[in-house]
Each structure stands twice: as C-alpha cells, then as structure tokens.
C-alpha cells in the first residue's frame, strides 16, 4: 500500500492513477498542438484574405497630406510619419474596439472621416492618444524650440490639424518608377487601413476660403483626386468646428484661448482664462452633432534659417545629419 495523505491506496489503484495522469497530460498536449495548428491555419487564411482584399486592420498609419504640387502637377502628396500596430497605439481594449467598429461603419457608409462614428466622450480619448503619438515623433524639436527663448535659435513652429480616416482608395494610377511602368490592375488598389491624417492648418484655411482649388488641368490621376476629396471634407469639418468654437456665423476667425480646437461644454458666463480650467461657472450640457469634435490641433516646431546669416549658406544643401530617436 502507498500513502496519499492519511489514505492507504492499493498498488493497482496507484498504478492506474499514475497511468491516467500520464494519459491526461498527453491528451492535453495533443489538444494544445491541434489547437495551435488550427489557429495558425486560421490566421494564415485571414492574412491571405486581407492581402487579397488589400486590408490592414491591425495597423495604423500616420501621414501628412499636402497640396504643395497641386496647382502645377495636380498631385496631392502623402508622406508617411509612422506605421504602428493598432494594439500599440490604442492599448485600451474598449477604445481600440471602438475605433475598429467606427472604421467598419466608415467603410460601409463610404464616409472617410472616422470620428463621425465615435461617441463624443470616446472621440476625446482617441484624438488625444493620437496627439501623444504624433507629438513624440517631434520630441527633440519641442525641447530645442523651448530653449530658443533663451538662446539664439533658428527654430520656428506651425500649427497642424489632424483627424482619423478609414477608406480604400480604389482609384488606379500606381507605378514603380515612372507612369510608363504601371503596376498590374489587380494590384492597382490602395490599402484599407485606419489613418491619422495631418494637414497644415494654413492649407486647410486656404482650402476653405477657396484660395487653394482643384487644378485647372485636372488631377495627376484619380488617386490624387480622391486624396483631394478627403482634404475637402476635412476642410468642411474644420470650418464648421472653428465657427462653433469661435461662435462665428461665417468666416475663418481665430481659435482664441481654445488652442486644441475642441468644442467643449457651454458655460453660463466666461470672464477669464480660469473659467477654461474648471474655475468658472458650471458647465451646461451641449448637444453634440456627429460632425463635432472630429479633429484636434497640434503644435509642431521645426528647424529653419534666417536669410543673410551664416546658416543661410548651407540652406538646401545636404550636410551632416544627426538623427534622434
């Protein structure tokens, strides 16, 4: 007999017990192996389907849209700032799933501006999270710009505004080196993914005022025309947001002390800056529309030069470059 605590167990029962333990362990290992094989095959099928449909649901791309070459070339340039896993950008599962659900609605409705489909409280958390990731890309410049107040510096700054989009630019016109080497028709489709789209605020104002218009000779191709449509829709939301924040019925005024561009709750009266930080009269609930608070502003410093100075001699020339990470 063997002792299991205070219980005497016959040798035959002990052998049966040990055999069952071994068989149970082997069965569990086999189940885990089969489950792992099944999950890998399922993931492979999903990856293949995403590739065939040109979808990337697991990453977020941040980019800048620019009209620099719109007038002369009919191009709306897109420059990538970063591409990160969606789990890295939105670590909170609830916020992440809210963004993905909004992206599915944006695709279904053919409306590229994603925050339109987010609750107003969720919009703030989503956009501020994007602000942190964007601002980190220019982290050294913020330090240098801050020190420019104390030392001679050539740093300037600009305001950009951004939102999230989700669309698939299905228009053709992609090529390898030149338009004479186009890609195949099957691959001439944009990738569907969530994007953080940044645009210089002055460009947005010029689009709203009509100073920047579609090129007279037409767009370089349909892809650039679709990018222009995104910028135009962005401009409509920007103008609407600015008028609501500044209480202006028309025109493009100033943001005033509301530097982030967010449309906040109403207050009974506002007499000082302290009221903006919770020290004033109680807030009154505002009736928000889906188009409200779909964008935020971000302040970006950048190195510049002054004409006629020693620095000006090196303007436009490649020299030693220091990369900061």
N, C-alpha and C positions, 0 to 999 in steps of 0.2 A: 504494500500500500504506500501511496505518496500523500504527503500532507499539502493541502491547499488551505492555508489558514488553520482553522480548527476542524476541518473536514478531511476524513480519510477517503481517498479515491483509489479504486481498484486499478491495477496496471493496464487492463484492457481499455477502461474508460479514459485513462490518461493518454494512451496512445491514440485513441480516437479523437480526443480533444486536440492533441498536437497536430494530427493529420488535417483536421478541419481548419485549424489556424493557417497551416501552410497552403491548403487549397483555397481558402478565402483570400489570402494575400495574393496568390497567383491570379485568381479571378479578378480581384480589384486592379491588379497591374494590367491585365488584359483589357479590362473595360476602359481604363485610362488611356491605353495605347490606341484602342479603336476610336475613342472619343477624340483624341488628338489628331489622328489621321482624318477623321470626318471633318473636324474644324478646319484643318489645313486645306482640305479639298474645297470646303465651302468658301473659305477666304480666297482661294485661287479663282473660283468661279466668280465671286464678287469683283475681284480685281480685273478679271477678263471682261466682265460686263461693263465696269466703269471705264476701262480702256476703250472698248468698242463704242460706248456712248459718250466718250470724251468728258467724263465727270471726275472730279476730285473732291469728294465730300469730306475728306479727312484733313485737309489743309486750308489755310487762309493766306491769301496773297495781299500784301500792301503795295500800292503803286501810286504814281503821280500821273495825272492826265494834263497835257499841256497843248496849247494852241500856238506854240512857237512857230511852227511851219504850216499853219492852216491857210493863211492868205496866199502864199506863193506856191505851195506844194499840195494843198488840200489834205494835209495829214494832221491827225490828232495823235500826238506821240504818247506812248505809255511806257513808263520806266518803273521797273520793279524795285521796291525797297527791301522787302523780305518775303520769304515764304516759310511759314511755320505750321506745325501740326495744330489742328484746332484744339486738341487737348492741352497744348502748351499756352495758347492764347487765352482760352476760357477754361480755367481749371475747375470751376464750379459746375457740377453736372447739370443743375437746373438751368443756369444761364446758357450753357453750351447747347442743351437740347432746345431751349427757346430760340436760339439763333438758327439752328438747323431746321426747326419747324418753320420759322419765318422764311428761310431760304426756299423751302419747298413751296410755300404759298406764293413767294415772289415769282418762281418759275412757272407755277400753274396759272398765275394771273398775267404773266408777261409784263410785270412791273419790276424794274431792276432795283429800285430803292428798297432795301431790305427792312430798315427800321419802321417803315409804314405798318408792318405786320407784327410789331412788338408792342406790348403794353408800355404805357408811358414810364412807369417806375423801372421796368426792365431796360428800357432804352438808355436811361442814365448810366446804369451799371455797365452795359455793353459798350457804350461810347467812351466812358472814362477808362475802361480796361484797354480799349484800342489806343486812347491817348497815351497811356503809360508805355505801351509797346512802341508806338511811333516816336515818342519823346526819347526813349532810350537809344534810338538809332543816332540821335544827335547829341548824346550826353556830353562829350568833350566840348562841343561848341557852346553849350549852356554855361559851362564853367568859364571858358575864355570870354564870352560875351559879358558875363557878370563882372569879371576882373577888368573889362575895358573901361569901367567907370573910374578906375584908379590909375591905370597905366595907359600909355598911348597904344591904341589898338586899331586894327582895320576890320573889326567885326561889325556887321550890321545885322538886321533882323527883318523878318517878314511874317505876315500872318497867312496861314493856310487854313482851309476848312476841309472837313472830311465827313464821309458817311460810309455806310456799308452797302454793297450791292451784291446781287447774285443773278447772273444771266449767262447765257451761252451765245456768244457772237457767232452765228452760223454763216455769216456772210463770207464769201471767198475772197481771195487775193493774197494768200500767203505764198512766200517763195523762199528759196535758200539764200542766194547771194544777190540776185537781180530778178526783176519781174520776168525775165526770159527763162528762169528756172523755177517754175511754179511747182508746188507740191501736188500730189495726186488728189483727185476730187474727194476720195474717201477720207483723206486726212486734212482737207482744207476746211476744218471746223474748229472753232475756238473751244477752250476747255471751260466747262461749267464748274465754277467754284465761288465761294464767298470771297469778296474783295473789300479791302479798306481803300477807298478811293480818295486821294488828296488832290486838291486843286488850289492854286494860289488865289487868295481872296480877291485881289485886284482883277484877275482874269474873270472870276465869277461876276464881279460887279460890271465889267465891260461887256460880258455876255448878256447880262440882264438889261443894260442900258442900250444894247444894240450896237455898241462900238465894235465888238467882235461879231462877225456874221459868217454864215456859210460862204465858202469861196465861190466867186462868180464862175470859175471854170469847172466847178464840181469837185467832188472829193477824189482823193487818190484811188480809193476803191470803196466797196461797200462796208468793209470792216471799219474804216475811219469814219464813215458816215454814222455807223451805229455808235461809235465812241462819242461822236458829237451829240447824238441824241441823249446819251447818258449825261453829258455835261449840261445840255439844255434843261433836262429835267432837274438836275441838281440845282441849276440856277433858279428855276421856278421856286423850288423849296427854300432856297437861300433868301430870295426876295421876300417871300411870304413870312419866313421866320424873322427877318430883320424888321419888317414893318410891324409885326406883332410885338417884338421886344421893345422897339422904339416908340410904339403907339402912333406910328405914322400911317396915314391912309394911302400914300403913294410915295414913290421915290426911294432912293437908297441913302439913308442917313447914316448916323454913327451908332455904334453899339452902346455908347455911354459907358457906365461902370460895369455893364454886363459883358465882361471880356470873353467868357466861354461861349456866349451866344445862345445859352439855354433859356427857354421860356419858362420862368418859374411861376410859383403861385402868386396870386394877386394879394396886395396888402391894402388896408384901409387908407393909409397915407404913407408917404415916403419922404422923409425930410433930410436924411443923412445917409452916409455910407454904412453906418452901424445897422441901419434897418435891413441891409442886404445880408447881414450875417446873424440874423436871429435876434437882434437887439431892438427891433422896431415893433410896430403894431402886429397883431396876429394875422396870419395868412388866411386868405379866403380861397376855398377850393375852386380851381379853374376847370372849365370844361375843355378838355384837350381833344383836338382832332387827330386822326391818324397821321396827318402830314406834319404835325407839330413836333419839335424836338428830334428831328431826324438827322441832325448834324451837330458838330461841335467845331470850335476853332482851336488852333494850336499855334503857338508862337515858336518860330524856328530861327535861331541865329545862324549866320553863315559868314565865312571869311570873305572880305572884299579888299579893295585897294583904293588909294587916293591918287588921282592923276597928278603927274608932275613930281611925285616923290620917288624915293629910292625903290619902293616896292613896285612902282608902275613899270620899271624896266623889265620886270620878269612877268608881267601880265600876259597871259596867253601862251606862255612857254612852259614846257614840262621841265621840272627840276626834281630835287629830292622830295620824296613824299613820305610822310610819317603816317602810318595807319594806327588808329586807336580802336580797340575792341572792347 
